[in-house]
Amino acid sequence: MASAANSLRLCLRTCRQSPAIRPVARPALATYTLIQRRALSVTPARQADAEEEDEGDQSEPKRYHDPAQVIEDMLREPDLTAEQRDSLKQKLSQWQQMAEEDQQSFQALKRDIWASTAQIRFPQRAKKFSFWNEEEKDTDLITDEIGEDEFEEDDILSVGHAKLEEHREAREYARIAVWEMPLLSKLAKPFVPPTAEQPLRFRYTTFMGEEHPADRKVVVEFSPKDLKDLDEAQQLKLMKLAGPRYNPGKGLIKMSCDRFVHQAQNKRYLGDLVQKMITAAKDPTDMFEDVPLDTRHYQVKEKPKFPKEWRMTEQRRAELRKIREKALALDQAKNKRGALINGKEVIEQFLSSKPEAEAEPAMARRVGAPQRRGR
């Protein structure tokens, strides 16, 4: 009993203590609210949530159905002057004299404005214990996504849907090939080979409508001999200026560009570069006569050719015919003497006369091997 009474006495003493004020760094004019402790209570006291108090104070503002109600409420105010009252009465009479169609159009406009600003006037507060704001509606989604993750055994799996999508895509391209592709023949144009005035050959890369970093690359090829306005010395100088981009085997200069975003920009850059090279080749101040044409970058790959001695000629055919006739005559002579051996008959005779294989003796058990004992 003494211990129980002592515990009760300590609890009462603790509850009677004055509440302690914790020093908190706040502005000088800030006030502190003292929390009075409750007697005979073991749970700590807490303040009411500010949000709950604010929710009780919220009330929807008064709605006016027409301007007449607004003006009548304003006329009830006692602080209005005589001029203000006269102007309000004048506006009220103007509204009452307005046509009914104009009043209805004004009411419709007011309803639209009220509906569009409802979310601004009464914003929805995020729930305190919400997880990723799942209760909010996503306006970007097409479906309702309610119960979509639940599989009710009434549909195929995602693998089956993917297979069906492949079939749909194949059927779509098949319809295009049958019905739409033949219509492109009306837009076909005859091929016109390039003339001598078009020595440049541009090559582009496309990935059939897909975006790829390599689709902006443009390659240009041209032969210095096709440039009729250059003489032999100028053509040789142009080859020297091209350096490793000149292919002496084909006699072509090949350059590429992909530094810009669009193909047209890269093509324009290559065209300007070729024009600068031609201008430099025509410059008579220095024709690079003391500089030889460097072709070390070009490696000739020798392709194996069929030897001329192995080619089939009429003389070689006659020789082979005589060798075959001589071998056939020897076989016929051996066959008449019975000296010609038939390999197939020899193999069959050997297999038929082969004795049966004796059974292999079983392996003798090792003598003296220790036997394994089980537990």
C-alpha positions as CSV (number, residue, x, y, z in Angstrom):
1,M,0.0,0.0,0.0
2,A,2.8,2.4,0.8
3,S,4.2,2.0,-2.7
4,A,0.8,2.7,-4.3
5,A,0.2,5.7,-2.2
6,N,3.6,7.1,-3.0
7,S,3.0,6.7,-6.7
8,L,-0.3,8.5,-6.5
9,R,1.4,11.3,-4.5
10,L,4.1,11.8,-7.2
11,C,1.5,11.8,-10.0
12,L,-0.5,14.6,-8.2
13,R,2.6,16.6,-7.6
14,T,3.6,16.4,-11.2
15,C,0.1,17.5,-12.4
16,R,0.2,20.5,-10.1
17,Q,3.4,21.9,-11.5
18,S,3.2,25.0,-13.5
19,P,3.7,24.5,-17.3
20,A,7.2,25.2,-18.4
21,I,7.9,27.6,-21.3
22,R,10.5,26.4,-23.8
23,P,12.7,29.2,-25.1
24,V,12.3,29.3,-28.9
25,A,14.0,31.8,-31.2
26,R,11.1,33.9,-32.4
27,P,10.6,37.6,-33.2
28,A,10.6,40.0,-30.2
29,L,6.9,40.8,-30.5
30,A,5.8,37.1,-30.7
31,T,3.4,35.8,-28.0
32,Y,3.5,32.4,-26.4
33,T,0.5,30.3,-25.6
34,L,0.6,28.4,-22.3
35,I,-0.8,24.9,-22.3
36,Q,-2.5,24.1,-19.0
37,R,-1.9,20.5,-18.0
38,R,-4.8,18.3,-17.1
39,A,-5.0,16.8,-13.6
40,L,-4.7,13.0,-13.3
41,S,-3.8,12.5,-16.9
42,V,-0.9,10.4,-18.3
43,T,-1.4,11.5,-22.0
44,P,0.3,14.7,-23.1
45,A,-2.0,17.6,-24.0
46,R,-2.0,18.8,-27.6
47,Q,-3.3,21.7,-29.5
48,A,-6.2,21.5,-31.9
49,D,-5.2,21.3,-35.5
50,A,-5.3,24.6,-37.3
51,E,-6.6,22.9,-40.4
52,E,-9.7,21.5,-38.5
53,E,-10.5,25.0,-37.1
54,D,-10.1,26.6,-40.5
55,E,-12.4,24.0,-42.1
56,G,-15.2,24.9,-39.7
57,D,-14.9,28.6,-40.5
58,Q,-15.1,28.2,-44.3
59,S,-18.5,29.1,-45.7
60,E,-19.5,29.7,-49.3
61,P,-20.0,33.4,-50.2
62,K,-23.4,34.6,-51.0
63,R,-24.4,34.2,-54.6
64,Y,-26.3,36.9,-56.5
65,H,-28.6,35.8,-59.4
66,D,-28.8,39.2,-61.1
67,P,-27.3,42.7,-60.7
68,A,-30.6,43.9,-59.1
69,Q,-29.9,42.0,-56.0
70,V,-26.4,43.4,-55.7
71,I,-27.6,47.0,-56.1
72,E,-30.4,46.4,-53.5
73,D,-27.8,45.1,-51.0
74,M,-25.6,48.1,-51.7
75,L,-28.6,50.5,-51.1
76,R,-29.1,49.0,-47.6
77,E,-25.8,50.3,-46.5
78,P,-26.1,53.4,-44.3
79,D,-22.8,55.0,-45.3
80,L,-23.8,55.9,-48.8
81,T,-24.0,59.5,-49.9
82,A,-26.9,61.0,-51.8
83,E,-25.0,61.0,-55.1
84,Q,-24.1,57.3,-54.7
85,R,-27.7,56.4,-53.9
86,D,-28.9,58.3,-57.0
87,S,-26.4,56.5,-59.3
88,L,-27.3,53.1,-57.9
89,K,-31.0,53.7,-58.3
90,Q,-30.3,54.9,-61.9
91,K,-28.4,51.6,-62.6
92,L,-31.2,49.6,-61.0
93,S,-33.8,51.2,-63.3
94,Q,-31.6,50.5,-66.3
95,W,-31.4,46.9,-65.4
96,Q,-35.2,46.6,-65.0
97,Q,-35.8,48.3,-68.3
98,M,-33.4,46.0,-70.2
99,A,-34.8,43.5,-72.6
100,E,-35.4,39.9,-71.4
101,E,-33.1,38.4,-74.1
102,D,-30.2,40.6,-72.9
103,Q,-30.9,39.6,-69.3
104,Q,-30.8,35.9,-70.2
105,S,-27.6,36.3,-72.1
106,F,-26.0,38.1,-69.1
107,Q,-27.2,35.3,-66.8
108,A,-25.7,32.6,-69.1
109,L,-22.4,34.5,-69.2
110,K,-22.4,34.8,-65.4
111,R,-23.0,31.1,-65.0
112,D,-20.1,30.2,-67.3
113,I,-17.8,32.5,-65.4
114,W,-18.9,31.2,-62.0
115,A,-18.4,27.6,-63.2
116,S,-14.9,28.3,-64.6
117,T,-13.7,30.1,-61.5
118,A,-15.1,27.5,-59.0
119,Q,-11.8,25.7,-58.7
120,I,-10.0,29.0,-58.0
121,R,-12.5,30.2,-55.4
122,F,-12.7,26.9,-53.6
123,P,-9.4,25.1,-54.2
124,Q,-9.2,21.5,-53.0
125,R,-6.6,20.9,-50.3
126,A,-4.4,17.9,-50.6
127,K,-5.1,15.3,-48.1
128,K,-2.6,15.0,-45.3
129,F,-2.1,11.3,-45.5
130,S,-2.4,10.9,-49.3
131,F,-0.1,8.6,-51.2
132,W,1.0,10.2,-54.5
133,N,-2.3,12.1,-54.6
134,E,-4.1,9.1,-56.0
135,E,-7.5,10.6,-55.3
136,E,-6.9,13.5,-57.8
137,K,-8.2,13.1,-61.3
138,D,-5.7,13.0,-64.2
139,T,-7.2,14.9,-67.1
140,D,-4.5,13.7,-69.5
141,L,-5.6,10.1,-69.4
142,I,-8.1,8.8,-71.9
143,T,-9.4,5.9,-69.8
144,D,-11.0,6.0,-66.4
145,E,-8.3,3.5,-65.1
146,I,-10.7,2.3,-62.4
147,G,-10.3,-1.5,-62.0
148,E,-8.0,-1.8,-64.9
149,D,-5.3,-3.6,-62.9
150,E,-7.7,-6.3,-61.8
151,F,-7.7,-9.4,-64.0
152,E,-11.1,-11.1,-64.1
153,E,-10.2,-14.0,-66.3
154,D,-12.2,-12.5,-69.2
155,D,-9.4,-11.2,-71.4
156,I,-6.1,-12.4,-72.9
157,L,-2.7,-11.6,-71.4
158,S,-0.5,-8.7,-72.5
159,V,1.6,-11.1,-74.7
160,G,-1.5,-11.9,-76.6
161,H,-2.4,-8.3,-77.1
162,A,1.1,-7.6,-78.4
163,K,0.7,-10.4,-80.9
164,L,-2.6,-9.0,-82.0
165,E,-1.1,-5.6,-82.4
166,E,1.6,-7.1,-84.8
167,H,-1.2,-8.7,-86.8
168,R,-3.0,-5.4,-87.0
169,E,0.1,-3.6,-88.2
170,A,0.8,-6.2,-90.8
171,R,-2.8,-6.0,-92.1
172,E,-2.5,-2.2,-92.2
173,Y,0.6,-2.3,-94.4
174,A,-1.0,-5.0,-96.6
175,R,-4.0,-2.7,-97.2
176,I,-1.6,0.2,-98.0
177,A,0.2,-2.0,-100.5
178,V,-3.0,-3.1,-102.2
179,W,-5.0,0.0,-102.3
180,E,-2.7,3.0,-101.9
181,M,0.7,2.1,-103.3
182,P,-0.7,1.6,-106.9
183,L,-1.9,5.2,-106.8
184,L,1.7,6.4,-106.6
185,S,2.3,5.3,-110.2
186,K,0.4,8.4,-111.2
187,L,3.1,10.5,-109.6
188,A,6.0,8.6,-111.2
189,K,8.4,10.7,-113.3
190,P,10.8,9.3,-115.9
191,F,14.5,9.1,-115.0
192,V,16.6,11.8,-116.6
193,P,20.3,11.1,-116.4
194,P,22.5,14.0,-115.2
195,T,24.1,16.1,-117.9
196,A,27.7,17.2,-118.2
197,E,26.8,20.5,-116.4
198,Q,25.9,18.5,-113.3
199,P,29.2,16.8,-112.2
200,L,28.3,16.6,-108.5
201,R,26.6,13.4,-107.1
202,F,25.0,13.9,-103.7
203,R,24.0,10.9,-101.6
204,Y,21.5,11.1,-98.6
205,T,20.6,8.7,-95.8
206,T,17.0,8.0,-94.7
207,F,15.5,5.6,-92.1
208,M,12.0,5.5,-93.6
209,G,10.5,8.3,-91.5
210,E,12.3,7.5,-88.2
211,E,14.6,10.0,-86.5
212,H,18.2,9.0,-86.4
213,P,21.4,11.0,-85.8
214,A,22.9,9.7,-89.1
215,D,20.0,10.9,-91.4
216,R,21.5,14.4,-91.6
217,K,24.7,13.1,-93.2
218,V,25.3,14.1,-96.9
219,V,28.0,12.7,-99.1
220,V,29.2,14.3,-102.4
221,E,31.3,12.6,-105.1
222,F,32.7,14.1,-108.3
223,S,35.5,13.5,-110.8
224,P,38.0,16.2,-111.5
225,K,37.9,15.2,-115.2
226,D,34.2,16.1,-115.4
227,L,35.0,19.7,-114.6
228,K,35.4,21.0,-118.2
229,D,36.5,24.5,-117.1
230,L,39.7,23.1,-115.6
231,D,42.8,22.1,-117.6
232,E,45.0,19.2,-116.7
233,A,47.3,21.2,-114.4
234,Q,44.4,22.6,-112.5
235,Q,42.8,19.1,-112.2
236,L,46.0,17.8,-110.8
237,K,46.2,20.6,-108.3
238,L,42.6,19.8,-107.3
239,M,43.6,16.2,-106.7
240,K,46.4,17.4,-104.5
241,L,44.1,19.7,-102.5
242,A,41.7,16.8,-101.9
243,G,44.4,14.8,-100.2
244,P,43.2,11.4,-98.9
245,R,39.7,12.1,-100.1
246,Y,40.9,11.4,-103.7
247,N,40.5,7.8,-104.8
248,P,43.1,7.2,-107.6
249,G,41.5,3.8,-108.4
250,K,38.1,5.3,-109.4
251,G,39.3,8.8,-110.1
252,L,36.7,10.4,-107.7
253,I,36.9,12.9,-104.9
254,K,34.6,11.9,-102.0
255,M,33.6,14.2,-99.1
256,S,30.9,14.1,-96.4
257,C,29.4,16.4,-93.8
258,D,27.2,15.9,-90.8
259,R,28.0,18.9,-88.6
260,F,24.7,20.6,-89.1
261,V,21.2,19.6,-88.0
262,H,19.5,19.5,-91.4
263,Q,20.5,17.8,-94.7
264,A,20.0,21.0,-96.6
265,Q,22.6,22.8,-94.5
266,N,25.2,20.0,-94.9
267,K,24.6,20.0,-98.7
268,R,25.0,23.7,-98.9
269,Y,28.3,23.5,-96.9
270,L,29.6,20.8,-99.3
271,G,28.6,22.8,-102.3
272,D,30.5,25.9,-101.0
273,L,33.5,23.8,-100.1
274,V,33.7,22.4,-103.6
275,Q,33.4,25.9,-105.0
276,K,36.3,27.0,-102.8
277,M,38.5,24.1,-103.9
278,I,37.8,24.9,-107.6
279,T,38.6,28.6,-107.0
280,A,41.9,27.5,-105.3
281,A,42.7,25.2,-108.2
282,K,42.4,28.0,-110.7
283,D,44.7,30.3,-108.7
284,P,47.9,30.5,-110.9
285,T,50.1,31.9,-108.1
286,D,51.1,28.5,-106.8
287,M,50.3,25.3,-108.8
288,F,52.0,22.9,-106.4
289,E,54.3,21.7,-109.2
290,D,57.0,20.8,-106.7
291,V,54.5,18.7,-104.6
292,P,53.9,15.1,-105.9
293,L,50.4,13.6,-105.8
294,D,50.3,11.5,-102.6
295,T,48.5,8.2,-103.1
296,R,49.8,6.3,-100.0
297,H,46.4,6.2,-98.5
298,Y,45.1,4.1,-101.4
299,Q,45.9,0.4,-101.1
300,V,45.4,-1.7,-104.2
301,K,43.7,-5.0,-103.3
302,E,44.7,-7.7,-105.9
303,K,41.9,-10.0,-106.6
304,P,42.8,-13.6,-107.5
305,K,42.3,-14.4,-111.1
306,F,41.7,-17.8,-112.8
307,P,45.0,-18.9,-114.5
308,K,45.1,-18.9,-118.2
309,E,46.7,-22.3,-118.3
310,W,43.7,-23.8,-116.6
311,R,41.2,-22.5,-119.1
312,M,39.3,-25.1,-121.1
313,T,40.4,-25.1,-124.8
314,E,39.6,-27.4,-127.7
315,Q,43.1,-29.0,-127.5
316,R,42.6,-29.6,-123.7
317,R,39.2,-31.2,-124.4
318,A,40.7,-33.6,-127.0
319,E,43.5,-34.6,-124.6
320,L,40.9,-35.4,-121.8
321,R,38.8,-37.4,-124.2
322,K,41.8,-39.6,-125.2
323,I,42.7,-40.2,-121.5
324,R,39.1,-41.3,-120.7
325,E,38.9,-43.6,-123.8
326,K,42.2,-45.3,-122.8
327,A,41.0,-45.8,-119.2
328,L,37.7,-47.3,-120.4
329,A,39.5,-49.7,-122.7
330,L,41.8,-50.9,-119.8
331,D,38.7,-51.6,-117.6
332,Q,37.0,-53.6,-120.3
333,A,40.1,-55.7,-120.8
334,K,40.3,-56.4,-117.1
335,N,36.6,-57.3,-117.0
336,K,37.1,-59.9,-119.7
337,R,40.0,-61.5,-117.8
338,G,38.1,-61.3,-114.5
339,A,40.7,-59.1,-113.0
340,L,38.4,-56.2,-112.4
341,I,37.5,-56.0,-108.7
342,N,34.0,-54.9,-107.6
343,G,34.4,-53.1,-104.3
344,K,30.8,-53.4,-103.4
345,E,30.8,-57.2,-103.6
346,V,34.0,-57.4,-101.6
347,I,32.5,-55.4,-98.8
348,E,29.3,-57.5,-98.7
349,Q,31.3,-60.7,-98.7
350,F,33.4,-59.5,-95.8
351,L,30.4,-58.5,-93.7
352,S,28.6,-61.8,-94.3
353,S,31.6,-63.9,-93.2
354,K,32.5,-61.9,-90.0
355,P,32.0,-64.1,-86.8
356,E,29.7,-62.8,-84.1
357,A,31.5,-60.8,-81.4
358,E,31.9,-62.7,-78.1
359,A,30.3,-61.3,-75.0
360,E,32.7,-59.3,-72.9
361,P,33.2,-60.8,-69.4
362,A,31.8,-58.8,-66.6
363,M,34.1,-56.8,-64.5
364,A,35.4,-58.8,-61.5
365,R,34.8,-57.2,-58.2
366,R,37.9,-55.9,-56.5
367,V,39.0,-58.3,-53.9
368,G,39.7,-56.9,-50.4
369,A,37.7,-53.6,-51.0
370,P,36.2,-52.3,-47.8
371,Q,32.4,-52.5,-47.7
372,R,30.5,-49.3,-46.9
373,R,28.5,-49.6,-43.8
374,G,25.3,-47.7,-43.3
375,R,24.4,-46.0,-40.1
